[in-house]
Amino acid sequence: MLALLVAQNIAFYIIAALMVVGALRVVTCKNLMHAALWLVLVLAGAAAQYILLASEFVAITQVLVYLGAIIVLFLFGVMLTRAKTGTDEDLDNKNSAKFIGGGVAVLLLGLMGYSLIDGFKDTEFGNLMVQRTSEVSDSIFSTYLIPFEVLSVLLLAALIGAIVIARRD
Amino acid sequence: MTLLLASFAPPYWLSTLIKVLVISAVVPTTALILGMVFLFKIMSWMQSRLGPQEAGPRGTLQLLADGVKFLQKEDIAPNGADLWVFKVAPLVVLMSTLVLYVTLPASMHLVVADLDVGVFFVLAVASLSVIGVLMAGWSSASKYSLMGALRAAGQLIAYELPMVLAVIGVVIQAGTMSLNGIVLAQNNGSIFGWSGIGFPYILTQFLGFFIFIAAVQAELTQPPFDMPVAESEIVSGYQVEYTGFRFLIFFLAEFATAFVFAGIAAVLFLGGWAVPWLPTESDWYYVLGPIVLFAKVMIVSFIIFWVRFTYPRFREDQLQSLAWKVLIPLALVNIVVTAVLKVVL
C-alpha cells in the first residue's frame, strides 16, 4: 500500500513537471503550430493525473474530448489560416496584456489553491479504488441530475448561438 | 497444456515485460498478414490477375521483401520541413495503433488490461491518430500534404461520431463497456430461451454493425473513403513526402489499425473469442480463444477489404453528407430503439 503511494507521488511530480514545461512553452513558443502541439502535452498530462487518481472514466473523457476533438480543431483552424513553418516574430502580446494575463494566472492559482486546501483539509487518500464507470453514471443521473441537465441546456444554447453567428443569411 | 497455461502467474514486472513484447510482435505481424492476404492476394483475385508470384511460395513473402526494401531506403525530409515534427508524426500514428491493442481480449485472461471503460478507451485512443496525421501534413511544407491533412481531419472528425453512436447500442444491450463483459454477455445470453448460439449482437444490432464498419472504413482512410490520400488528386496526401521506414510506419499503422478494428467489431458484434458450444469458463480458451478471435477478425477484414477493392472514391461533399445526414441519424434512431426495447423487454 505504502509502496504504491510512493510510486504515485513520484509519477505525479514527473508528470506535473512535464505539464509545467509544456504550459510555459505554449505561451513562449514563436510558432503557432508548435504551441498547439505543446498544449497536447499539457492536456495529456492532465489525463495521466486523472489515471493516478484512479478515475479512469474522467481520464478517457479528457483524452476523447480535449486531445481527440479540441486540439484537432485547433490544428485544423491554424492550418486553414496561417500554416507556415518556421518562427513568427510578431506572435507576441503587448506588455500591458502580459501583465494582465500574469495577474489573472496568479489570482486563479490563489483561488484554486485555497479552495483545494480548504476543501480537503487533512484528508488523505486511503485505499484508492478504481472508480467504476457505473458509479460515475449513477451519481450523474441521481445526485447531480439537476446540474447535469442545466449544463446540457447551457451547451445547447452555446451550440445554437454558434450556428446563429456562423449563418449570415 | 491448457492447465499449465491457466496456472501461469508471473510477477508484475515479468507479466508487464511479456505484454510489451507480445504487443510489439503482434502489431507488425497482423499488419503483414492483412497486407499479404488481402492487399496482395485477394485483391488480385478479385481483379482477375495473379498478384505477386516471385518471392516465396506463390509470392506470399512479397510484403516481407518490400518491408526490407523500405528499411534500406534513405530517410529524406523536404527542404522547408519542420524537422522535429516531421520525424515524430509517424510515431504518433503508430503509438495510437499500439495502444488500441491494449484492450483487445484474445480470451478471458489473454488481454493486456481488461479496462472497465473498455470500448470508450478504444474510441478515445483511436481519435489520437488524427493529431499525427495533421502533424505530418503540416510539417512536410507541401501543399499536397496540407490538403491531405485537412481532408483527413475533416473526415476523421465526421466519422468519429457515427462510430461512437453505433457502439452505444451494443453497450446498452450488454449493460457494460468492458470488452470481456460484452463477450460474456453475448455468449451466456439466449434468444427467447434458446441458447444454441448464445446471442451475438449482430442479430439485433445489424444497423450498428453496418454503421461501425462504414465508420472504420473512413477512419482507415481506405477506398471508398480515401479522400485524404487520393493518389490521383493530391498524390497521397499527408504521406507524400515520407520515404523509407517512416513511410513503412504509416503503412504498418494503417493495416494494424484495420486488424484491431476488425477485432473490436468481432468482439462487439460477433461474440469475440468464444464459441457457443463451449462454456466461457473453459480452460480451453487459453489456446482456442486467440484462434477463434483470429478467424472472426479475418471474416470482418474480408468485408472491409472487399468494399475497399470494389467501390470507387466518394466526392468530398458526398462523404460529409453521408456521415452527417445518413449515418448519424440512423445511429441515433438505433440508440433510441435499443434503449426502449431494453426497458420494455
Interface residues (C-beta under 8 A of the other chain):
Chain A: N31 M33 H34 L37 V40 E56 F57 I60 T61 V63 L64 L67 G68 A69 I71 V72 L73 L75 F76 M79 L80 A83 T85 G86 V130 R132 T133
Chain B: G80 A81 D82 V85 L115 D116 V117 F120 F121 L123 A124 V125 S127 L128 V130 I131 L134 M135 G137 W138 S139 A141 L146 A149 L150 A153 G154 L156 I157 E160 M177
